[in-house]
Amino acid sequence: MNTQISPDEYLKNRVQDQIDWYDRKSGILKKRYRRMKVATILLGISVPVVVSLSNTADWLKYVAGGLGALVSGMEGISGMLKDKDNYLAYRATREALMREKMLFTAAAGPYEKVEGAFARFVANCEGIMANEHSGWFQTFKEEEKSISQTA
């Protein structure tokens, strides 16, 4: 029984699949991050406007307070989700995988006229993905530690 995977299978089923996943996920996180930032900025800008109008209607001071609380909450959620950090990390991982794929398929750089180029390619790609995963895991553990210290 042959359990080895061919370069074409690995490129299609592992590398390209991961490239697509990182591309899709980074795009989603980037959009969410930008939407949250735009909403936070616009709500933050509206607070002083509402405060200045509160002379005309007393209830507007409560609206201003609510807007301020909403801005604070959104900033807290944004900081907790770390969408910007994650989309940048996912994009960097995608680009690194693309670079390895291009070098391997062109038999260039570390894959140029090298015996065992495919094994080296697999090791490099798996290393790239492992680094991203360990970075995510480290961030998760730091957040868990921070939460347990404040509780």
BAFI-3210 file (N, C-alpha, C; in Angstrom, 3 decimals, decimal comma, padded with zeros to 6 digits):
// residues 151
n [1|2|3|4|5|6|7|8|9|10|11|12|13|14|15|16|17|18|19|20|21|22|23|24|25|26|27|28|29|30|31|32|33|34|35|36|37|38|39|40|41|42|43|44|45|46|47|48|49|50|51|52|53|54|55|56|57|58|59|60|61|62|63|64|65|66|67|68|69|70|71|72|73|74|75|76|77|78|79|80|81|82|83|84|85|86|87|88|89|90|91|92|93|94|95|96|97|98|99|100|101|102|103|104|105|106|107|108|109|110|111|112|113|114|115|116|117|118|119|120|121|122|123|124|125|126|127|128|129|130|131|132|133|134|135|136|137|138|139|140|141|142|143|144|145|146|147|148|149|150|151]
n.u [000,846|000,671|001,356|002,210|001,859|001,193|003,000|001,197|-001,278|-000,785|-000,294|-002,810|-004,774|-003,864|-002,039|-003,150|-005,752|-005,369|-004,286|-006,502|-008,301|-007,003|-006,987|-009,742|-010,617|-009,002|-009,960|-012,628|-012,232|-010,861|-012,807|-014,734|-013,279|-012,768|-015,397|-016,258|-014,464|-015,094|-017,773|-017,350|-015,835|-017,646|-019,784|-018,415|-017,762|-020,297|-020,997|-020,046|-021,573|-024,219|-024,131|-023,764|-026,214|-027,850|-028,707|-031,021|-032,827|-033,421|-033,283|-031,392|-028,911|-028,824|-028,818|-026,323|-024,685|-025,305|-024,338|-021,614|-021,068|-021,610|-019,590|-017,341|-017,840|-017,751|-015,092|-013,841|-014,747|-013,646|-010,918|-010,753|-011,460|-009,443|-009,322|-007,848|-005,136|-005,371|-006,287|-004,104|-002,094|-003,134|-003,125|-000,380|000,472|-000,849|000,428|003,057|002,731|001,898|004,233|006,041|004,742|004,920|007,721|008,323|006,787|008,008|010,481|012,511|014,785|015,103|014,333|015,497|016,960|017,336|017,692|015,035|013,288|010,498|009,919|011,227|009,710|007,174|007,857|008,570|006,124|004,395|005,705|005,304|002,519|002,337|003,671|001,884|-000,314|000,769|001,271|-001,340|-002,298|-000,653|-001,474|-004,121|-003,684|-002,452|-004,563|-006,387|-004,954|-004,813|-007,529|-008,109|-006,550|-007,789|-010,182]
n.v [-001,183|002,120|004,996|007,486|010,888|012,585|015,274|016,929|016,306|017,163|019,889|020,711|019,703|020,366|022,650|024,633|024,615|025,578|028,112|029,283|029,220|030,889|033,252|033,786|033,933|036,018|038,130|038,317|038,997|041,414|043,055|043,054|044,252|046,813|047,778|047,898|049,802|052,080|052,472|052,963|055,325|057,098|057,084|058,064|060,640|061,692|062,091|064,613|066,349|065,698|066,305|069,080|069,779|069,191|071,289|072,130|070,062|068,216|065,418|064,621|064,501|062,020|060,425|061,119|060,095|057,382|056,918|057,361|055,237|053,114|053,452|052,962|050,282|049,058|049,514|047,993|045,408|045,210|045,262|042,899|040,911|041,136|041,472|042,907|042,183|039,432|039,284|040,368|038,518|036,187|036,956|037,294|034,650|033,417|034,702|033,798|031,052|031,126|032,106|029,997|028,025|029,063|029,167|026,430|025,282|026,492|025,466|026,899|028,938|027,570|025,140|024,571|022,413|020,405|017,466|015,780|017,886|018,086|017,010|018,903|021,130|020,403|020,285|022,970|024,310|023,144|024,003|026,777|026,903|025,733|027,618|029,781|028,654|028,135|030,720|031,701|030,005|030,756|033,409|032,901|031,514|033,559|035,379|033,840|033,584|036,251|036,817|035,059|036,183|038,590|037,843]
n.w [000,000|-000,948|000,681|000,199|-000,794|-003,812|-005,447|-006,895|-005,697|-003,070|-003,492|-004,447|-002,596|-000,068|000,127|-001,685|-000,733|001,883|001,298|000,053|002,243|004,161|002,674|002,312|005,011|006,036|004,513|005,403|008,119|007,826|006,638|008,694|010,761|009,665|009,302|011,975|012,967|011,421|012,213|014,961|014,866|013,591|015,441|017,654|016,768|016,701|019,356|020,615|019,043|019,669|022,382|022,242|021,225|023,318|024,846|023,744|024,058|026,817|027,077|025,274|026,462|027,611|025,381|024,347|026,361|026,111|023,523|023,966|025,730|024,019|022,085|023,693|024,393|021,860|021,153|023,119|022,436|019,888|020,511|021,953|020,062|018,185|015,382|013,443|013,941|013,509|010,805|009,494|010,193|009,014|006,351|005,932|006,287|004,176|002,011|002,392|001,971|-000,702|-001,878|-001,393|-002,878|-005,481|-005,826|-005,632|-007,751|-009,882|-009,715|-008,393|-006,411|-003,203|-004,200|-006,559|-008,736|-006,756|-004,940|-003,455|-003,342|-003,168|-000,625|000,945|000,266|001,325|004,054|004,485|003,911|005,817|008,076|007,917|008,249|010,783|012,331|012,205|013,464|016,015|016,834|017,011|019,036|021,168|021,572|022,351|024,772|026,275|026,478|027,951|030,358|031,131|031,548|033,658|035,664|036,185|037,171]
ca.u [000,000|001,456|000,715|002,775|001,003|001,914|003,099|-000,043|-002,303|-000,435|-000,523|-004,242|-005,589|-003,361|-001,511|-004,132|-006,876|-004,981|-004,181|-007,884|-008,875|-006,396|-007,438|-011,143|-010,729|-008,413|-010,892|-013,771|-011,777|-010,528|-014,081|-015,336|-012,461|-013,002|-016,771|-016,291|-013,726|-015,889|-018,917|-016,835|-015,458|-018,853|-020,495|-017,597|-017,928|-021,648|-021,168|-020,016|-022,680|-025,417|-023,946|-024,010|-027,648|-028,605|-029,286|-032,367|-033,678|-032,727|-033,122|-030,237|-027,727|-028,862|-028,401|-024,867|-024,103|-025,463|-023,396|-020,281|-020,978|-021,563|-018,244|-016,438|-018,109|-017,266|-013,628|-013,489|-014,986|-012,652|-009,654|-010,847|-011,501|-008,151|-009,521|-006,748|-003,973|-005,640|-006,314|-002,728|-001,380|-003,640|-002,648|001,052|000,588|-001,264|001,492|004,207|002,390|001,925|005,639|006,589|004,116|005,501|009,117|008,335|006,282|008,976|011,767|013,424|015,213|015,549|013,864|016,170|017,882|017,630|017,073|014,146|012,657|009,116|009,952|011,592|008,533|006,175|008,356|008,470|004,704|003,866|006,315|004,596|001,204|002,536|004,010|000,657|-001,130|001,368|001,028|-002,737|-002,422|000,017|-002,380|-005,247|-003,235|-002,235|-005,886|-006,922|-004,206|-005,240|-008,896|-008,093|-005,927|-008,719|-011,392]
ca.v [000,000|003,349|006,055|008,786|011,801|013,163|016,743|017,549|016,146|018,031|021,276|020,979|019,359|020,924|024,011|025,548|024,677|026,479|029,453|029,768|029,450|032,096|034,392|034,026|034,335|037,354|039,091|038,474|039,722|042,787|043,770|043,242|045,238|048,140|048,192|048,251|051,060|053,169|052,707|053,564|056,714|057,886|057,249|058,948|062,002|062,179|062,404|066,056|067,007|065,478|067,079|070,498|069,949|068,861|072,523|072,285|068,988|067,615|063,982|064,356|064,167|060,569|059,873|061,305|059,107|056,072|056,829|057,197|053,862|052,248|053,572|052,237|048,858|048,625|049,487|046,826|044,209|045,213|044,861|041,501|040,050|041,274|041,222|043,465|041,313|038,144|039,357|040,575|037,241|035,271|037,422|036,983|033,203|033,158|035,161|032,903|029,809|031,423|032,221|028,634|027,331|029,576|028,710|024,986|024,963|027,008|024,840|028,023|029,166|026,379|023,938|024,516|021,287|019,817|016,175|015,870|019,208|017,984|016,846|020,210|021,984|020,012|020,714|024,437|024,701|022,729|024,907|028,069|026,736|025,471|028,899|030,563|027,985|028,330|032,129|031,808|029,314|031,580|034,528|032,347|031,225|034,834|035,913|033,018|033,937|037,610|036,731|034,402|037,077|039,662|037,263]
ca.w [000,000|-001,075|001,469|-000,143|-001,549|-004,949|-005,385|-007,380|-004,657|-001,940|-003,917|-004,578|-001,429|001,188|000,012|-002,273|000,201|002,967|000,713|-000,111|003,561|004,734|001,879|002,644|006,414|006,217|003,912|006,316|009,310|007,425|006,474|010,012|011,480|009,089|009,626|013,393|013,143|010,831|013,106|016,190|014,558|013,344|016,714|018,483|016,244|016,987|020,785|020,895|018,339|020,479|023,617|021,949|020,992|024,529|025,387|023,179|024,574|027,962|026,878|024,408|027,267|027,789|024,083|024,274|027,268|025,485|022,403|024,548|026,234|022,844|021,526|024,598|024,235|020,551|021,222|023,922|021,631|018,815|021,113|022,351|018,880|017,496|013,959|012,648|014,110|012,873|009,344|009,032|010,337|007,995|005,044|005,868|006,100|002,792|001,108|002,556|001,277|-002,143|-002,267|-001,440|-004,003|-006,723|-005,910|-005,892|-009,097|-010,854|-009,386|-008,169|-005,030|-002,475|-004,892|-007,860|-008,948|-005,456|-004,691|-002,298|-003,350|-002,698|000,834|001,497|000,066|002,318|005,365|004,554|003,991|007,116|009,050|007,826|008,872|012,207|012,966|012,342|014,486|017,341|017,165|017,443|020,315|022,176|021,834|023,098|026,130|026,949|026,797|029,036|031,561|031,480|032,065|034,972|036,627|036,503|037,785]
c.u [000,889|000,736|001,281|001,793|001,834|002,003|001,819|-001,160|-002,041|-000,693|-002,000|-004,985|-005,089|-002,971|-002,561|-005,355|-006,572|-004,846|-005,570|-008,519|-008,329|-006,842|-008,867|-011,285|-010,144|-009,312|-012,083|-013,374|-011,447|-011,797|-014,724|-014,586|-012,758|-014,416|-016,877|-015,589|-014,516|-017,069|-018,473|-016,487|-016,691|-019,660|-019,730|-017,715|-019,288|-021,842|-021,103|-021,142|-023,954|-025,323|-024,241|-025,489|-028,477|-029,160|-030,731|-033,331|-032,890|-032,426|-031,906|-028,968|-027,673|-028,438|-026,885|-024,160|-024,175|-024,510|-021,969|-020,063|-020,864|-020,179|-017,242|-016,612|-017,573|-015,743|-013,151|-013,648|-013,949|-011,286|-009,641|-010,776|-010,183|-008,257|-008,364|-005,519|-004,169|-005,652|-004,925|-001,918|-001,834|-003,159|-001,163|001,267|000,209|-000,156|002,715|003,953|002,409|003,362|006,260|006,033|004,739|006,946|009,178|007,891|007,223|010,349|012,838|013,812|015,649|015,138|014,538|017,190|018,314|016,938|016,228|013,455|011,228|009,064|010,298|010,404|007,462|006,603|008,242|007,019|004,108|004,448|005,632|003,250|001,330|002,884|002,771|-000,206|-000,554|001,220|-000,385|-002,898|-001,789|-000,866|-003,559|-004,855|-003,003|-003,560|-006,511|-006,268|-004,643|-006,636|-008,900|-007,464|-006,872|-009,960|-011,216]
c.v [001,244|004,479|007,432|009,586|012,402|014,677|017,438|017,468|017,085|019,496|021,618|020,821|019,950|022,391|024,970|025,690|025,647|027,922|030,067|030,095|030,731|033,352|034,781|034,576|035,726|038,426|039,370|039,308|041,176|043,618|044,058|044,295|046,650|048,646|048,655|049,589|052,243|053,492|053,396|055,033|057,582|058,111|058,187|060,397|062,560|062,586|063,909|066,829|066,886|066,271|068,554|070,780|069,714|070,099|072,704|071,224|068,223|066,126|063,639|064,044|062,660|059,851|059,968|060,289|057,701|055,866|056,624|055,783|052,871|052,265|052,799|050,730|048,314|048,551|048,284|045,532|044,095|044,766|043,395|040,560|040,052|040,979|041,739|042,568|039,991|038,240|039,606|039,281|036,248|035,669|037,095|035,489|032,820|033,523|034,259|031,570|029,998|031,482|030,835|027,867|027,768|029,113|027,224|024,677|025,468|026,358|025,913|028,099|027,885|025,061|023,737|023,385|020,646|018,460|016,307|017,230|019,151|017,842|018,168|021,166|021,686|020,500|022,227|024,893|024,337|023,593|026,259|027,967|026,492|026,758|029,751|029,968|028,214|029,779|032,333|031,185|030,131|032,771|034,063|032,097|032,516|035,470|035,158|033,395|035,314|037,607|036,118|035,284|038,199|039,154|037,066]
c.w [000,000|-000,350|001,154|-000,983|-002,686|-004,786|-005,844|-006,343|-003,492|-002,282|-003,927|-003,258|-000,118|001,021|-000,544|-001,379|001,343|002,477|000,580|001,237|004,173|003,986|002,257|004,069|006,642|005,622|004,810|007,528|008,997|007,280|007,821|010,814|010,972|009,379|011,070|013,620|012,590|011,736|014,385|015,968|014,379|014,616|017,642|018,066|016,634|018,453|021,043|020,198|019,169|021,789|023,366|021,699|022,256|025,233|024,919|023,703|025,630|027,769|026,022|025,199|027,528|026,501|023,955|025,176|026,703|024,329|022,907|025,067|025,080|022,202|022,388|024,457|022,921|020,526|022,028|023,149|020,526|019,340|021,489|021,140|018,099|016,002|013,114|012,736|013,383|011,358|008,785|009,118|009,270|006,607|004,880|005,632|004,684|001,816|001,194|001,849|-000,243|-002,653|-002,388|-002,632|-005,326|-006,899|-006,263|-007,318|-010,187|-010,679|-009,210|-006,696|-004,363|-003,143|-006,245|-007,867|-007,632|-005,357|-003,424|-002,211|-002,815|-001,185|001,515|001,409|001,109|003,696|005,525|004,699|005,348|008,233|009,085|008,542|010,374|012,956|013,177|013,440|015,882|017,779|017,669|018,824|021,438|022,558|022,682|024,549|026,920|027,352|027,958|030,364|032,057|032,114|033,466|036,044|037,058|037,231|039,280]
res [m|n|t|q|i|s|p|d|e|y|l|k|n|r|v|q|d|q|i|d|w|y|d|r|k|s|g|i|l|k|k|r|y|r|r|m|k|v|a|t|i|l|l|g|i|s|v|p|v|v|v|s|l|s|n|t|a|d|w|l|k|y|v|a|g|g|l|g|a|l|v|s|g|m|e|g|i|s|g|m|l|k|d|k|d|n|y|l|a|y|r|a|t|r|e|a|l|m|r|e|k|m|l|f|t|a|a|a|g|p|y|e|k|v|e|g|a|f|a|r|f|v|a|n|c|e|g|i|m|a|n|e|h|s|g|w|f|q|t|f|k|e|e|e|k|s|i|s|q|t|a]
***
